């Protein structure tokens, strides 16, 4: 099976955002489940717990050697987009107990069917509210490269 090669994440320092668009060899319904259902998110991203699949549902995303990041659903337009706010400020050196709307970032997954595949775009914004915007932009750019590569690999059944 040929491997899908996707462009890497791009940082925009003017808008304090990170963006990445990838192609996934799966239907939009399958990709939607992968980015919205905790048991599916946990298979490629952080270990995710949410108290519902509705706007303002809260939970955590836990990463080994990092801890539990507070998470909240900000918007849902099934199966086209979902936005999460999280308190994942790498440069701060500590994780908050709950999502602080004043000091957090929002990442939005947008899904579009492309033939028998799905184009997934993630945009994460709000880095200007974090403790070290440039360091966090760089860290999250790397993070989206590795995490979304895992999502592609999950669907293509390769290590």
C-alpha positions in Angstrom: 0.0 0.0 0.0 1.3 3.4 -0.9 1.9 5.8 2.0 0.1 9.1 2.0 2.6 11.9 2.3 1.2 15.1 3.8 2.6 18.6 4.1 3.9 19.7 7.5 2.3 22.2 9.8 2.7 25.9 9.1 3.0 28.6 11.8 1.6 32.1 11.1 3.2 34.4 13.7 1.0 37.3 12.6 -2.2 35.5 13.6 -0.5 33.4 16.3 -1.8 30.2 14.7 -0.7 26.8 13.5 -2.4 25.1 10.5 -2.0 21.7 8.9 -4.0 20.1 6.1 -3.8 16.3 5.5 -5.4 13.7 3.3 -6.7 10.6 5.0 -7.7 7.4 3.2 -11.1 7.0 4.9 -14.7 8.3 4.7 -15.7 11.5 6.4 -17.8 9.6 8.8 -14.9 7.5 10.0 -12.6 10.5 10.3 -15.4 12.4 12.2 -15.5 9.6 14.8 -11.7 9.6 15.0 -11.7 13.3 16.0 -14.8 13.4 18.2 -15.3 10.1 20.0 -13.0 9.8 23.1 -12.2 6.1 22.5 -11.1 6.9 18.9 -9.2 10.1 19.8 -7.3 8.1 22.4 -6.1 5.7 19.7 -4.0 8.4 18.0 -3.8 11.5 20.2 -3.9 11.8 24.0 -5.9 9.5 26.3 -9.2 11.4 26.1 -12.1 11.6 28.5 -15.1 13.9 27.8 -18.4 14.3 29.7 -20.4 14.4 26.5 -20.3 15.2 22.8 -22.0 18.6 23.0 -20.8 22.2 23.2 -19.3 23.1 26.6 -18.7 19.4 27.4 -15.5 19.2 29.4 -12.8 16.6 30.1 -9.1 15.9 29.8 -6.5 14.7 27.3 -3.7 12.9 29.1 -0.2 12.4 27.6 2.5 10.2 29.1 5.2 12.2 30.9 3.1 15.3 30.5 -0.1 15.0 32.4 -3.8 15.7 32.0 -4.6 18.7 29.8 -8.1 20.2 30.5 -10.3 20.2 27.4 -13.6 21.7 26.4 -15.7 21.4 23.3 -16.4 24.9 21.9 -18.3 24.2 18.7 -19.7 21.2 16.7 -21.0 21.1 13.2 -21.3 17.4 12.5 -19.6 16.0 10.4 -17.8 19.1 9.1 -16.1 20.7 12.1 -15.4 20.5 15.8 -13.5 23.0 18.0 -11.8 22.2 21.3 -10.3 24.6 23.8 -7.5 23.3 25.9 -5.1 24.5 28.5 -2.0 23.1 26.8 0.6 25.8 27.4 3.9 23.9 27.1 6.0 26.8 28.1 4.1 27.5 31.4 5.6 24.3 33.0 2.3 23.4 34.8 -1.1 22.3 33.7 -4.3 24.1 35.0 -7.1 22.1 36.6 -9.7 23.6 34.3 -9.8 25.4 30.9 -9.0 29.1 31.4 -10.7 30.9 28.5 -8.2 33.9 29.0 -5.1 31.7 28.7 -5.7 28.8 26.3 -5.8 27.9 22.7 -8.5 26.5 20.4 -8.0 23.9 17.8 -10.5 23.2 15.1 -10.7 20.2 12.9 -12.5 20.8 9.5 -13.4 17.8 7.4 -14.1 17.7 3.7 -14.8 14.7 1.5 -12.3 14.4 -1.4 -13.3 11.5 -3.6 -13.1 8.4 -1.3 -10.8 10.2 1.1 -11.2 13.0 3.6 -9.2 16.2 3.8 -8.7 17.2 7.4 -7.5 20.7 8.3 -6.5 21.6 11.9 -6.1 25.3 12.9 -5.0 26.1 16.4 -5.3 29.8 17.5 -4.9 31.8 20.6 -1.2 31.4 21.2 -0.9 35.2 22.0 -2.7 34.4 25.3 0.0 31.8 26.4 3.0 32.3 28.5 5.5 32.1 25.6 3.7 32.5 22.2 6.7 31.7 20.0 7.8 28.7 22.0 4.3 27.3 22.1 3.7 27.9 18.4 6.9 25.9 17.6 6.0 23.1 20.0 2.5 22.8 18.7 3.6 22.9 15.1 5.8 19.8 15.9 2.9 18.3 17.9 0.4 18.5 15.0 3.0 17.0 12.6 3.5 13.9 14.8 -0.1 13.5 16.1 -1.8 13.8 12.7 0.8 11.5 11.1 -0.4 8.9 13.7 -4.0 9.5 12.6 -3.1 8.9 9.0 -1.2 5.8 10.0 -4.2 4.5 12.0 -6.3 4.5 8.9 -3.5 3.1 6.6 -2.7 0.3 9.2 1.0 0.9 9.3 3.3 1.6 12.2 
